[in-house]
Amino acid sequence: MANPEHLALAREGSAAVNRFASQNPGVPLDLSGADLSSTQLQGCSLQAANLSGADFAGANLRNADLSGADLRNASLAGVDLRSANLRGADARGAVIHRARLDDADLRGLAMEAIGVGRQLVCTSPSTFQNARWDRARLEEMLSMLNLNRDWEIRYEIVPRA
C-alpha cells in the first residue's frame, strides 16, 4: 500500500517529487498499488521507488529516473517513457503495451525474461505489443539475441506498408 504522503507528492507532480528526493536523499518513495494514471511526472526522480502494482496508464514519465525502481506488476500501458532511465529496474509482470520507449535506458531492466549472457530478453510477445521504437532501437534490442555463442538469429526490419 502506498505511503499517503508519497502519494500526495506524486499527485502534485514532478516538482513536488523532485523536491522531496533532493531533501531526503536515499529515501525511496513508496507508491505501491497507487492509481497514478494520466499523471504528469516528466523528469521525475523515482530512483529505487516502490512502484509495484501501481497504475501509471497514460502517464507522462518522459525523462524520468526510474533506475532501480520496483515496477513489478505495474501498469505502464500507454505511458510516455521516452528518454527515461529504467536501468536496473524490475518490471517483471508489468504491462507496457503501447508505451513509448524511444531513447529509454533499458540496460539491466528485468522483465519476464530469460538470460542471454548478462542481458535479459523479454519472452512474452504481448509485453511489447504496440510499443514504438525507431529502427536503430529495434536493431539494438534484436542484436542482444545474438549474444549467445551457440546460435544466431537473422532478421529483417522493414517498414509496414
N, C-alpha and C positions, 0 to 999 in steps of 0.2 A: 504494500500500500504506500502510495506517495506521501512524502513529508508535506503537510499542508503549507508550511512556509515556503518550501521549494516550489510547490505547485503555484502558489500566488505569484512568485517571481517569474516563473515561466509564462504565465498568462499576461504579465505586464510586458514581456518581450525581451529582446536581446540586451538592451541597455541594462535592465534590472539584473538579469542573469550574469552578465559580464561584470557588473559592479560587485555582486556577491562573490564571484570567483576571484576577483582581484583582492577583495578584503578578507577572504577566507581561503588562502592557498592550501591545497591539499585536502579540502573538504568537498567531496563529490556530491552532486545533487542526487536526491532520491525522487525520481518521478515515475517509479514503477507503477504500472497499471493506470496511469493518468490518461485522461482524454485531452489530448493537445492537438486534435485535428484542426487543420487550417490555421494554425498559429504562425506568426511571423517571428522566426528565430534565426534569421540570417545572420551569419557572423558570430553566432552564439558559442560561448565557451562551455562545452559539456564533456570535458575530458573525464574519463573514468566514472561517468554518471551511471546510476542505476536507472535504465530506461526499459527494463524488461516488462513486456506486456503492455507498454504504452501505445496509444493510438495517435500516430502523427499523420494520418491520412490527409493528403492535400496540403501539408505544412510546407513552409519555406525554411529549409535548413541550408540554404546555399552559403558556402564558405564557412560553415560551422565546424568546430573542432570536436569531433566525436571519438577521438583517439582513446582506445582502451575502454570505451563505453560498453555496458551490458545492454545489448539490444535484443536479447533472446525473446522470441515470440512477440516482438513489437510489430505494429502495422506501419510500414513505410510506403504504403500504396499511394502512388501519385505524388510522392514527396520530391521537392527540388533539392537534390543533394549535389548540385554542380559545384565543383571545386571544394567539396567538403573533405575533411580529414577523417577517414574511417580506419586509419592504421591501427591494427591490433584490437579492433572492436570485435565483440562476439555477437553475431547476428544469426545464430542458429535458430531455426524455426521462424525467423522474421519473414514477413510478406513484403516484397519490394517491387511487385509488378507495377508498370507504368512510371517507376521512379526515374528521375533524371540524374545520371551519374557521370556526366561528362566531366573530365578532368578531376574526378574524385580520387583521393589516395586510398586504394583498396589493399595496400600491402599488409599482409598478415590478418586480413579480415577472415574471421571464422564463420562459415556457413554450413549448411547441410553438405558436407564435403568429404572428399577422400584426399589423402595426402599425395602429392606429386613432388618428390624432393622436399623442399621446405615450403612449397606453395600449397594452397588449397584450391580445389576446383569444385564448383557447385555441381551437384549431381541431380538436382531437381529442375526439370525444364520449366515448370511453372514459376519458379522463383524469379526468373528474369524475364517473364512474359511481358512484352511491350516496353522493356527498358530500352532507352535510346542512347546509342553511342556513335561517335564518328568512326570512320574506317580505321584510323590509327589506334583508337582504344580497343576496337574489336580485335585487330591483329595482335595487339599486345596481350590481351587476355587469352586469345586462342593459342598464342605461342607458348603459354605456360603448359599447355597439354603436351608439348613436345619436349619437356624437360626429362621425361622418363627415358632411360637409356635403352630399354628393351623394345620400344615400339615408336612409331611415328604416325602422326595424323596429318593428312594433307587436306586442305580445304581451299575453297574459293569464295571470296566475298564479292558479290555483285549487287548492284542496286536493284530494288524491286521495280518492276515495270509499272 
